[in-house]
Amino acid sequence: MAKNIEEIRSILKKYNQEHLLNMYNDLDDQKQKILLNQLENIDYNLIKSLYENTKKEQQKDNDAKIEPIDYFDKNKLYDNYKYYEGIGKKAIKEGKLAAVTMAGGQGTRLGHKGPKGTYDIGLDSHKSLFELLADSLKEAGKKLDVIIPWFIMTSRENNKETVEFFEKHKFFGYQKDKNIFFFEQGELPMVDTEGKILIGEDGLVKEAADGHGGIYESLVKNGMTAKMRQLGVEWVFIGGVDNCLVKMVDPVLMGLAIDKKVTAAGKSVVKANSKEKVGVFCKKNGRPNVIEYTEISEEMAEAIDENGELVYGESHILCNLFNISAIERMGASELPYHSAFKKATYIDKDGNKIEPDGPNAYKFEAFLFDAFGELDDMVVLRVKREEEFAPVKNAKGVDSPETARELYKNFYNL
């Protein structure tokens, strides 16, 4: 039963968050209900703990045993290529693969108003990122005579706009609730430097997406894994919306995972250089993991093997394949949250709109690869950057619309 406002007021007082009801009487009935629902569902102990962790120096796990991870090079499989591809093709043709696109972000950094997936990278066709991904998915399905179910993770912020965009484009040939599904990722309140939960301009609790690590729990909680099982899906590819060359349907990756009897596989590209700021695949205490560039020593980052290649050179590019059982297991486990200091507009306790000049608030997010430690093993498949990795993250420079557009045009000979 929903708590009444006095019960909620009492809880807020306990956690020194009474300001969250300051604007309650100024809201309409609908927003009052939404606010009370938000306040009732916040895990205040978690938020308090996460805030307190921001004041502690990040402790490195110096006792962890970090080792290189074995990988397969897609372009050096030679005779085995057809073997793995055959295994993967058979499973995909049997309807055992689904694709998930993480699309909860906005295109703010690109100067784009709206969901990032609706962004036009500047091709002559003026196709959005969503349409480029849809084209790739449909083409792969056509070759294998199967429709790959497509699951799209949105956020509270962009869900309505995303669905409307798909409706406007007739779902790019997909059928809503039959082979294309939308679900929202989880969110956590943002807090200021004193641990106070922020109020947004709409008078509601200001929340931010809980990071791509929330994908597992969101798939399970929103009934998406149950839907997948109904469709006969056994394997799920998870990738981001901003990689316009993402290969969601890859029989070789799937064949390797099945043949090696692992429940997860990930794609890597070779680090551009030892100082590139990317996370790399490794083994941590004997289990697969991804180590961030901030956590690896200069000596390890620059270490070279007998072939003259970086020992820790397999960049994690957010292209992963999971058995559905692994997703369900990881969705039931709590991942650690990482804090990020961000710039956030908010309404202060006196009702004034505050627009800061720089970072002023913490958001908390989990990383998808933090769950890899739950796995006994996983397959890592090295692919070519120019064939499968063209991210659109920055307005200019590296990983920008310009670089992604060039890679896309070169790959498709446009």
C-alpha positions in Angstrom: 0.0 0.0 0.0 1.3 3.4 -0.9 2.6 5.5 2.0 0.7 8.7 2.8 2.5 12.1 2.6 3.1 12.2 6.4 4.8 8.8 6.4 7.0 10.0 3.5 7.7 13.3 5.4 8.9 11.3 8.4 11.3 9.2 6.2 12.7 12.3 4.6 13.3 13.9 8.0 15.2 10.8 9.1 17.6 11.1 6.1 17.7 14.9 6.2 16.0 15.3 2.8 12.9 17.2 3.9 13.4 19.8 1.1 12.1 17.3 -1.5 8.6 18.2 -0.5 9.1 22.0 -0.6 7.4 22.3 -4.0 4.7 19.7 -3.4 1.8 22.1 -3.1 2.8 23.9 -6.3 2.5 20.7 -8.4 -0.7 19.6 -10.1 -2.4 16.3 -9.0 -0.6 14.2 -11.5 2.9 15.4 -10.6 2.1 15.1 -6.9 1.4 11.4 -7.5 4.6 11.0 -9.5 6.7 12.8 -6.8 5.3 10.7 -3.9 5.9 7.6 -5.9 9.5 8.6 -6.5 10.0 9.4 -2.8 8.5 6.2 -1.7 10.8 4.1 -4.0 14.1 5.8 -3.3 16.6 3.6 -1.4 17.8 6.3 1.0 20.4 4.1 2.6 21.9 3.4 -0.7 22.0 7.0 -1.7 23.6 8.0 1.6 26.2 5.3 1.2 27.0 6.3 -2.4 27.3 9.9 -1.4 29.7 9.0 1.5 31.8 7.0 -0.9 32.4 10.2 -3.0 34.3 11.7 -0.1 36.6 8.7 0.2 39.7 8.3 -1.9 39.0 5.6 -4.5 40.8 2.5 -3.3 42.5 0.4 -5.9 42.4 -3.3 -5.5 46.1 -3.7 -5.2 45.8 -7.3 -4.2 43.9 -8.4 -7.3 45.9 -10.6 -9.7 45.6 -9.0 -13.2 46.6 -11.2 -16.2 46.2 -10.9 -19.9 43.2 -12.7 -21.4 43.3 -15.0 -24.4 41.5 -13.9 -27.5 40.6 -15.0 -31.0 41.5 -12.8 -33.9 38.5 -12.9 -36.3 40.8 -12.3 -39.3 43.2 -15.1 -38.3 40.8 -18.0 -37.7 41.5 -19.3 -41.2 40.0 -22.8 -41.6 38.1 -22.5 -38.3 36.3 -19.4 -39.5 33.7 -21.4 -41.6 33.4 -24.0 -38.7 32.4 -21.3 -36.1 30.3 -19.4 -38.6 28.4 -22.6 -39.4 27.6 -23.2 -35.8 26.4 -19.6 -35.3 24.4 -19.5 -38.5 22.5 -22.6 -37.5 21.5 -21.2 -34.1 20.5 -17.8 -35.6 18.4 -19.4 -38.3 16.6 -21.3 -35.5 15.6 -18.0 -33.9 17.9 -18.2 -30.9 19.4 -14.7 -31.2 17.9 -11.3 -30.1 19.5 -7.9 -30.3 19.5 -5.2 -27.6 20.3 -1.6 -28.3 21.1 0.6 -25.3 19.6 4.0 -26.3 18.8 5.8 -23.1 21.0 8.9 -23.8 20.3 12.3 -25.3 22.4 13.8 -28.1 23.3 16.8 -26.0 27.1 16.5 -26.5 26.5 16.5 -30.2 24.4 19.6 -30.1 21.3 17.5 -30.9 18.0 18.0 -29.2 16.4 14.6 -28.7 17.3 10.9 -28.2 20.8 10.1 -29.4 19.4 7.4 -31.7 17.5 10.0 -33.7 20.8 11.8 -34.6 21.7 12.2 -38.3 25.5 11.7 -38.7 25.5 13.6 -42.0 25.2 10.8 -44.7 23.7 11.7 -48.0 20.7 9.5 -47.0 20.2 11.5 -43.8 19.5 8.3 -42.0 19.4 8.4 -38.2 21.5 6.2 -36.0 18.4 4.1 -35.3 17.8 3.6 -39.0 21.4 2.6 -39.7 21.1 0.0 -37.0 17.8 -1.2 -38.3 19.2 -1.5 -41.8 22.1 -3.6 -40.6 19.8 -5.8 -38.5 17.3 -6.4 -41.3 20.0 -7.1 -43.9 21.6 -9.7 -41.6 18.3 -11.3 -40.9 17.4 -11.4 -44.6 20.6 -13.3 -45.4 19.7 -15.9 -42.8 16.0 -15.9 -43.5 15.0 -14.9 -40.0 13.7 -11.8 -38.2 16.0 -10.9 -35.3 13.8 -9.6 -32.4 15.0 -6.1 -31.5 14.8 -4.8 -27.9 15.5 -1.1 -27.3 16.4 0.3 -23.9 15.3 3.9 -23.5 15.2 6.1 -20.4 12.4 7.9 -18.7 13.8 11.1 -20.3 13.6 9.9 -23.9 11.2 6.9 -24.0 8.2 8.9 -25.3 10.2 10.7 -28.0 12.0 7.4 -29.0 8.7 5.5 -29.4 7.1 8.4 -31.3 10.2 8.5 -33.6 9.8 4.8 -34.4 6.1 5.2 -34.9 6.7 8.1 -37.4 9.0 5.8 -39.4 6.7 2.7 -39.2 9.2 1.0 -36.9 11.5 0.6 -39.9 9.6 -2.5 -41.0 9.4 -4.1 -37.5 6.1 -4.7 -35.7 5.7 -3.3 -32.2 5.3 -5.8 -29.4 5.8 -8.6 -31.9 9.4 -8.3 -32.9 10.4 -4.9 -31.6 10.1 -4.0 -27.9 10.9 -0.9 -25.8 11.8 -0.8 -22.1 13.2 1.8 -19.8 16.5 1.6 -17.9 16.7 2.3 -14.2 17.5 5.6 -12.6 19.0 6.9 -9.4 18.6 10.4 -7.8 21.4 12.9 -8.3 22.9 14.5 -5.1 24.7 17.8 -4.5 28.1 18.1 -2.7 26.4 18.0 0.7 24.5 14.8 -0.1 21.1 16.5 -0.7 19.0 14.9 -3.4 18.3 17.4 -6.2 14.9 18.7 -7.3 14.6 19.1 -11.1 13.0 22.1 -12.9 9.8 20.0 -13.1 9.5 19.9 -9.3 10.3 16.2 -9.3 13.3 14.3 -8.0 16.2 14.8 -10.5 17.3 11.4 -11.5 20.0 10.1 -13.9 20.3 6.8 -15.7 22.0 4.2 -13.7 24.6 3.4 -16.4 24.9 0.6 -18.9 25.5 -1.8 -16.0 21.8 -1.5 -15.3 21.0 -3.4 -18.5 20.8 -6.8 -16.8 18.3 -5.8 -14.1 16.3 -3.7 -16.5 15.9 -6.6 -18.9 14.7 -8.9 -16.1 12.5 -6.4 -14.2 10.8 -5.2 -17.4 9.9 -8.7 -18.4 12.1 -8.6 -21.5 14.0 -11.8 -20.7 10.7 -13.6 -20.1 9.5 -12.2 -23.5 12.8 -13.5 -25.1 12.2 -17.0 -23.7 8.7 -17.0 -25.1 10.2 -16.2 -28.5 12.7 -19.1 -28.2 15.7 -16.8 -27.7 18.8 -18.2 -26.1 21.5 -15.6 -26.9 21.4 -11.9 -26.6 23.7 -9.3 -28.3 23.9 -6.1 -26.4 25.4 -3.0 -27.9 25.2 0.8 -27.8 23.2 3.0 -30.1 26.1 5.3 -31.0 28.2 2.7 -33.0 26.9 3.0 -36.5 29.0 0.0 -37.6 27.9 -2.3 -34.8 27.5 -5.9 -36.1 24.7 -7.2 -33.9 24.3 -10.4 -35.9 27.7 -12.2 -36.0 27.6 -15.9 -36.6 31.3 -16.3 -35.9 31.0 -14.7 -32.4 27.9 -16.8 -31.6 29.6 -20.0 -33.0 32.6 -19.4 -30.8 30.6 -18.9 -27.7 28.5 -22.1 -28.3 31.6 -24.2 -29.3 33.6 -23.0 -26.3 30.7 -23.6 -24.0 30.8 -20.1 -22.4 27.9 -17.9 -21.5 29.3 -14.7 -22.7 31.5 -13.3 -25.5 32.8 -9.8 -26.2 34.4 -8.0 -29.1 37.6 -6.0 -28.9 39.6 -3.8 -31.1 43.4 -3.3 -30.7 44.2 -0.2 -28.7 45.4 2.7 -31.0 48.4 3.1 -28.7 49.4 2.3 -25.1 48.0 5.6 -23.8 44.5 5.4 -25.4 41.9 6.0 -22.7 39.9 2.8 -23.0 39.1 -0.1 -20.8 40.8 -3.4 -21.8 39.8 -7.0 -21.4 41.9 -9.0 -18.8 41.7 -11.7 -16.2 41.2 -10.5 -12.7 41.7 -13.1 -10.0 41.3 -15.8 -12.7 38.0 -14.5 -14.0 37.2 -12.3 -17.1 37.1 -8.6 -16.5 37.7 -5.2 -18.0 40.3 -2.9 -16.4 40.0 0.8 -16.8 42.9 2.9 -18.1 43.0 4.7 -14.8 43.6 1.4 -13.0 46.4 0.0 -15.0 50.0 0.9 -14.4 52.1 2.6 -17.1 54.4 -0.5 -17.1 51.4 -2.8 -17.8 49.9 -0.5 -20.4 53.2 -0.4 -22.3 54.1 -4.1 -22.0 54.7 -5.9 -25.3 54.5 -9.6 -26.0 56.7 -11.7 -28.2 54.8 -10.6 -31.3 55.4 -7.0 -30.6 51.7 -6.4 -29.6 50.4 -4.8 -26.4 49.9 -7.4 -23.7 46.8 -5.4 -22.5 45.6 -4.2 -25.9 42.1 -5.6 -26.3 39.8 -2.6 -26.0 36.3 -3.3 -24.7 33.9 -1.7 -27.3 30.6 -2.4 -25.7 29.7 -5.2 -28.1 28.8 -8.3 -26.0 26.9 -11.5 -26.5 25.3 -13.3 -23.5 23.4 -16.4 -22.9 20.0 -15.5 -21.5 20.7 -17.5 -18.4 23.8 -15.3 -17.7 21.7 -12.1 -18.1 19.1 -13.4 -15.6 21.8 -14.4 -13.1 23.6 -11.0 -13.4 20.2 -9.2 -13.2 19.7 -10.7 -9.8 23.1 -9.5 -8.5 24.0 -6.0 -7.3 26.8 -4.3 -9.2 29.0 -1.6 -7.6 28.1 2.0 -8.5 30.7 4.5 -9.7 30.2 8.2 -9.1 30.6 10.9 -11.7 30.8 14.7 -10.9 28.4 16.4 -13.4 26.9 19.8 -14.2 23.2 19.8 -13.2 20.5 22.5 -13.3 18.2 22.2 -10.3 15.7 24.0 -8.0 17.1 24.9 -4.6 15.2 24.7 -1.3 13.9 28.2 -1.7 12.4 27.5 -5.2 15.2 29.3 -7.2 16.5 27.8 -10.4 20.2 27.2 -10.2 22.2 26.9 -13.4 25.9 26.2 -12.5 28.9 27.1 -14.5 30.6 23.8 -13.8 30.1 20.4 -12.2 28.1 20.6 -9.0 26.3 17.2 -8.5 27.0 13.5 -8.4 25.3 10.9 -10.5 25.8 7.2 -9.9 26.1 4.5 -12.5 27.0 0.8 -12.8 29.2 -0.5 -15.7 28.1 -3.5 -17.8 31.6 -5.2 -17.5 31.5 -5.1 -13.7 29.3 -8.2 -14.0 32.0 -10.2 -16.0 33.5 -11.3 -12.7 30.4 -13.5 -12.2 31.4 -15.5 -15.2 33.8 -18.5 -15.2 35.1 -17.6 -18.6 34.2 -15.7 -21.7 35.3 -15.5 -25.4 37.0 -12.4 -26.6 37.0 -11.9 -30.4 39.3 -9.2 -31.8 37.7 -7.4 -34.8 38.9 -4.6 -37.1 38.1 -1.1 -35.9 37.4 0.0 -39.5 34.8 -2.8 -39.9 32.9 -2.8 -36.7 33.6 0.3 -34.5 32.5 3.8 -35.5 31.2 5.5 -32.4 29.6 8.9 -32.3 30.4 10.4 -28.9 32.0 13.9 -29.4 30.9 16.8 -31.5 34.3 17.2 -33.0 37.6 15.3 -33.2 38.0 11.7 -32.2 34.8 9.5 -32.2 32.8 12.3 -33.8 30.1 12.4 -36.5 32.9 13.2 -39.0 35.0 10.2 -38.1 32.0 7.8 -37.9 30.7 9.0 -41.2 34.0 8.4 -42.9 34.3 4.9 -41.5 30.7 4.1 -42.5 31.2 5.4 -46.1 34.5 3.5 -46.5 33.0 0.3 -45.2 29.9 0.4 -47.4 31.8 2.0 -50.4 29.5 5.0 -50.5 
